[in-house]
Amino acid sequence: MTTSFWDKNEVEKQFAECMTLKEIIRRIETDFSLRGEVICEIRVNGMILDEGDETKFAESPRQEIQDIAIRSNKPADLINDALASAHAFIPELEDSCLKTAEMFRGSNLQESQNSFNTCLEGCQWLVDTLMHVRGAASGVGQPIHQPERWFEAEKVIARVIREMSEAYSKKDYVLVADLLEYELTGALIVWKEALALERPLRKPNGSR
């Protein structure tokens, strides 16, 4: 991750042809795209801008801008970071599944239900992240190495989540606990094995 910074004088000099913040951001996005980098964060006058802020302050005149900071990265680095985050998250999710299974076998149903929702949210984050990684990797011309394992892992976890959701809707918490302890953790092992087969993507200069 790299950071680029322009103070007020540099903004006035480098973006003299831009009249508004919207024009400046468009210019920056174009420049970074040509450099083969993805913008991860835009900070204006010390405030991080989300999409809503960009729209809200789009017409702000250049003269009101005190400074701009941009955090950017190469697509391959972002993909590798996402893979590393997913790989590190799986053991935490496995542990959460086991603890939730034990909760369902106990007496505190509310606590079990809250923990169950957290597990589902974790599974959704994992699947969404890895699907994004797969698409992004193909987009930079360096697809994942074992796509068949990923497809297998997707199908397994989707099946288990569906079975758990059905059991939960029927209030069959004994079955939910068993699915969490055995089936979902098994599905996560499939994902862990699939990720273990992936090597970091090569950076543009050929280094790792």
C-alpha positions in Angstrom: 0.0 0.0 0.0 1.4 3.4 -1.0 0.3 6.9 0.0 0.4 10.0 -2.2 -0.1 13.4 -0.7 -0.7 16.9 -2.0 -0.8 20.0 0.2 -2.8 23.1 -0.7 0.0 24.6 -2.9 0.5 21.3 -4.7 -3.2 20.9 -5.3 -3.4 24.4 -6.8 -0.4 23.7 -9.0 -1.0 20.1 -10.1 -4.8 20.4 -10.6 -5.0 23.9 -11.8 -7.3 22.9 -14.7 -9.8 21.3 -12.3 -12.4 23.5 -10.9 -14.1 21.1 -8.4 -13.3 18.2 -6.2 -15.2 15.9 -8.6 -12.9 16.9 -11.4 -9.8 16.4 -9.3 -10.9 12.9 -8.2 -11.6 12.0 -11.8 -8.2 13.2 -12.8 -6.5 11.2 -10.0 -8.5 8.0 -10.8 -7.4 8.3 -14.4 -3.7 8.9 -13.5 -3.6 5.9 -11.1 -5.4 3.6 -13.5 -2.7 4.4 -16.1 -0.1 3.5 -13.5 -1.9 0.1 -13.0 -2.9 0.9 -9.4 -6.2 0.7 -7.6 -7.3 3.6 -5.3 -8.2 2.2 -1.9 -8.8 5.4 0.1 -9.4 9.1 -0.6 -8.8 11.6 2.2 -9.6 15.3 1.7 -8.9 17.9 4.3 -8.1 15.0 6.7 -11.5 13.3 6.2 -11.9 9.9 4.5 -14.4 10.1 1.7 -16.9 7.3 1.0 -19.0 7.2 -2.1 -21.7 9.3 -0.5 -19.2 11.9 0.6 -17.8 12.1 -2.9 -21.3 12.9 -4.2 -22.0 15.3 -1.4 -18.8 17.3 -1.8 -18.4 16.8 -5.6 -19.0 20.5 -6.4 -16.6 21.8 -3.7 -14.3 24.3 -5.3 -10.6 23.5 -5.6 -9.8 26.6 -3.5 -11.4 25.0 -0.4 -9.2 21.9 -0.6 -6.4 22.1 2.0 -4.9 18.7 1.2 -5.5 15.4 -0.5 -4.1 12.0 0.5 -4.6 8.8 -1.6 -3.8 5.3 -0.6 -3.3 2.9 -3.5 -2.1 -0.6 -4.3 -1.4 -2.9 -7.2 -4.3 -5.3 -8.0 -2.1 -8.4 -7.4 -1.1 -7.1 -3.9 -4.8 -6.5 -3.0 -5.6 -10.0 -4.1 -2.8 -11.5 -2.1 -3.8 -9.5 1.0 -7.4 -10.8 0.6 -6.2 -14.4 0.3 -4.0 -14.0 3.4 -6.9 -12.5 5.3 -9.3 -15.3 4.3 -6.7 -17.9 5.2 -6.2 -16.4 8.6 -9.9 -16.0 9.2 -10.9 -19.6 8.6 -9.4 -21.0 11.9 -11.3 -18.2 13.8 -14.5 -19.1 12.0 -14.0 -22.8 12.8 -13.5 -22.0 16.5 -16.7 -19.9 16.4 -18.6 -22.8 14.9 -17.5 -25.2 17.6 -18.4 -22.7 20.4 -21.8 -22.0 18.8 -22.5 -25.7 18.6 -21.9 -26.1 22.3 -24.1 -23.1 23.0 -27.0 -24.8 21.2 -26.5 -27.8 23.4 -26.8 -25.6 26.4 -29.6 -23.6 27.9 -29.0 -20.0 26.7 -31.0 -20.0 23.4 -30.6 -16.2 22.8 -26.9 -16.4 23.1 -26.8 -19.3 20.8 -28.9 -17.5 18.2 -26.7 -14.4 18.3 -23.6 -16.5 17.9 -25.2 -18.5 15.0 -26.0 -15.2 13.2 -22.3 -14.2 13.7 -21.2 -17.5 12.2 -23.4 -17.0 9.2 -22.1 -13.5 8.7 -18.6 -14.8 8.8 -19.3 -17.5 6.3 -20.9 -14.9 4.0 -17.9 -12.6 4.3 -15.5 -15.5 3.5 -17.5 -16.6 0.4 -17.9 -13.0 -0.8 -14.2 -12.3 -0.4 -13.1 -15.4 -2.1 -15.5 -14.9 -5.0 -14.2 -11.4 -5.4 -10.7 -12.7 -5.3 -11.4 -15.2 -8.0 -12.9 -12.6 -10.3 -10.2 -10.1 -9.7 -7.4 -12.6 -10.3 -8.9 -13.5 -13.6 -9.3 -9.8 -14.4 -5.5 -9.2 -14.0 -4.7 -12.2 -16.2 -3.5 -14.4 -13.3 -6.4 -16.7 -12.4 -6.3 -18.9 -9.4 -4.4 -22.2 -9.8 -6.9 -24.7 -8.7 -10.4 -23.4 -9.8 -12.0 -26.9 -9.5 -11.1 -27.0 -5.8 -12.7 -23.6 -5.3 -15.9 -24.7 -7.1 -16.0 -27.8 -4.9 -15.6 -25.6 -1.8 -18.3 -23.3 -2.9 -20.8 -26.1 -3.4 -20.0 -27.7 -0.1 -20.4 -24.6 2.0 -23.5 -23.5 0.2 -25.1 -26.9 0.8 -24.2 -26.9 4.5 -25.5 -23.3 5.0 -28.7 -24.3 3.3 -29.2 -27.3 5.6 -28.4 -25.3 8.7 -30.8 -22.6 7.7 -33.6 -25.1 7.2 -32.9 -26.8 10.5 -32.7 -23.4 12.3 -36.1 -22.4 10.8 -37.6 -25.6 12.1 -36.0 -24.9 15.5 -34.2 -28.2 15.3 -31.3 -26.9 17.3 -29.8 -30.3 17.9 -29.3 -30.7 14.2 -28.0 -27.2 13.9 -25.4 -27.9 16.5 -24.3 -31.1 14.7 -24.1 -29.3 11.3 -22.0 -26.6 12.9 -19.6 -29.0 14.6 -19.2 -31.5 11.8 -20.5 -30.3 8.4 -19.6 -26.6 8.5 -16.2 -27.1 10.0 -15.7 -29.8 7.3 -16.6 -27.3 4.6 -14.2 -24.8 6.0 -11.4 -27.4 5.9 -12.2 -27.8 2.2 -11.7 -24.1 1.7 -8.5 -24.1 3.8 -7.1 -26.9 1.6 -8.1 -25.0 -1.6 -6.4 -21.8 -0.4 -3.3 -23.7 0.6 -2.9 -24.6 -3.0 -2.7 -20.9 -4.1 0.6 -19.2 -4.5 1.0 -15.4 -4.2 0.3 -13.7 -7.5 3.4 -12.4 -9.2 3.9 -8.6 -9.1 4.4 -6.8 -12.4 8.1 -6.7 -12.0 8.2 -10.5 -11.6 9.2 -10.4 -7.9 7.1 -12.1 -5.2 
